[in-house]
Amino acid sequence: MNHPAPPHAEDLAGATVAITGGTGSFGAVMARHLLEEGVAQVNVFSRDEAKQDLMRRSFNDERMRFFLGDVRDADSVRPAFTGADFVFHAAALKQVPSCEFFPQQAVKTNIVGSHNVIETAAASGVRALVCLSTDKAVYPVNAMGMSKALMEKTAQAYARNNPTSGMTVSVTRYGNVLYSRGSVIPAFVAQLHAGQPLTLTEPTMTRFLMSLQESVELVKHAFLNARPGDLFVKKAPASTVDTLARAVWGLLSEDEPDVRVIGMRHGEKLHETLLSREEFVKAEDQGDFFRVPLDDRGLQYEKYFTEGEDAVSHVADYASDNTERLDVAATQALLRTIPEVVEELARR
Ligand SMILES: O=c1ccn([C@@H]2O[C@H](COP(=O)(O)OP(=O)(O)O[C@H]3O[C@H](CO)[C@@H](O)[C@H](O)[C@H]3O)[C@@H](O)[C@H]2O)c(=O)[nH]1
């Protein structure tokens, strides 16, 4: 393949960058970062005009442009990508339960919508596109993860099938973002405030933990290092749900922890996987990150017989039950780096 060279950090200065799902928490942190890097324009693309209005006021920066639309509708995506050098694709249906009950909605947004984003970006002359995925796309058991897995395949197929494209498309996967909207930590904090026991689904369940800032670092790393079709993950520690509950409780209360085990929810897994063993065996260690290059074997089937992979049986998945495990004190140290936790502690 004739790869376009990855962009340099300096290329951001004066660039136009579009963010799909740009009014979400990732979009806000990324937009702030891009403005600090001196971009000429940030095109925020999203469905929600009220959130766009809030963001417009809170940023109050004339380099921001807001585009209303839905990734399901390619025509609505085009204006946001016209003239854009780079695109970060964060628009998605991300909640496990809602996708479980309405899987066809996940197909429309996460698969068809991502395809629209990829094709429109390429047709608009975008140089680099990073698609955000999740650990739930590996060995997926729920509709959200399944649809994200197919988004990944769509991105990789674009790279494989368009070897002369001037656009580099890559994928990042990350685990649970601490304190993200609707996630377990704000739920625990609300329960604590209400004087209720913390509801534990399954105490031994493990999750990779990372901050929103780290998710931006991962996406930035992909942006600066990707070859077409690459997949990136950030090395991350994990904790059990029991540890997480005790860490939150210990930070915010002097009383003995009060927890109630409620059992696993629809579509949940005991442990998450960031890289399957098949990916891990091909992964390049890049310090804080792993890079998995595109499997760009073509339709020459004989290669599948003569160039097989024998190392795969000797390695394990990179999963939340075999990564660095945080105890209560280490989880609390991580929590103290989260702005919402800092605010919560300051209120006490
Ligand atoms: O009251 C609760 C709620 C959740 N959990 C557990 O806490 C962990 C984290 O749950 P949650 O914060 O809801 O995250 P996930 O279900 O793992 O999914 C989140 O993390 C994904 C990334 O892996 C995102 O893509 C999803 O949007 C986001 O909901 C899981 O083990 C849950 O079983 C509890 O113990 N008690």
The ligand as a Gaussian input file, in Angstrom:
#p B3LYP/6-31G(d) Opt

LIG

0 1
 O      -25.669000       0.414000      39.804000
 C      -24.743000      -0.135000      39.219000
 C      -24.425000       0.131000      37.862000
 C      -23.349000      -0.528000      37.284000
 N      -22.612000      -1.421000      38.011000
 C      -21.455000      -2.103000      37.401000
 O      -20.438000      -1.159000      37.193000
 C      -19.681000      -1.482000      36.032000
 C      -19.690000      -0.303000      35.095000
 O      -21.026000      -0.024000      34.691000
 P      -21.407000       1.248000      33.794000
 O      -20.726000       2.450000      34.360000
 O      -22.867000       1.272000      33.588000
 O      -20.619000       0.932000      32.445000
 P      -20.784000      -0.231000      31.377000
 O      -22.083000      -0.901000      31.419000
 O      -19.557000      -1.090000      31.499000
 O      -20.739000       0.606000      29.995000
 C      -20.127000       1.870000      29.943000
 O      -18.850000       1.773000      29.406000
 C      -18.778000       1.521000      28.001000
 C      -17.326000       1.402000      27.621000
 O      -16.887000       0.135000      27.944000
 C      -19.485000       2.611000      27.252000
 O      -19.385000       2.398000      25.872000
 C      -20.918000       2.648000      27.706000
 O      -21.554000       3.724000      27.031000
 C      -21.013000       2.846000      29.184000
 O      -22.361000       2.723000      29.581000
 C      -20.334000      -2.705000      35.420000
 O      -19.594000      -3.837000      35.814000
 C      -21.713000      -2.725000      36.061000
 O      -22.236000      -4.031000      36.196000
 C      -22.911000      -1.664000      39.340000
 O      -22.234000      -2.453000      40.005000
 N      -23.967000      -1.020000      39.894000

